[in-house]
Amino acid sequence: MVNQKKVIIENTLVSPEAVMNTQTYNVQEAKMHLHQLLQAVASGAEIIIAKEGKPMARLSRVEEKHPKIRFGVLKGKVKVSDDFDAPLPESMLAEFEGNECGF
C-alpha cells in the first residue's frame, strides 16, 4: 500500500484499484501532499485522514447539484401586453440614450 500512495502522490495518477479502495493517510502526510490528495479525490478516490491511527476525516468528491428546471412555473401569472415590442415614444427613447433627463 505504501508504494501505491507514492505513485499517486508523485504522478498524481489514480489507478483503478485506488478508485475502488479507500486510502488512509496520517495528518502529517495529508498536510504535505494535500494538493495531490485533492487531485486523487477529483479522480474519484476516497481519502481517510487519521490521527494516531484513528480515522478523523474523509475527503471525497462533492457532486455539483444543478437546480432542476421547472417549466411553466409562471404560467398565467405574467401578462405581456400586446404592444410590448412597439417603438418607444421619442421622449422616453431620448432618456434611455442619455440625451435628455426627465428630472
Buried (B, 14 or more C-beta within 10 A) or exposed (E): EEEBBEBBBEEBEBEEEBEEEEBBBBEEBBEEBBEBBBBBBEBEBBBBBBEEEEEEEEBEEEEEEEEEEEEEEEEEEEEEEEEEEEEEEEEEEBBEEEEEEEE
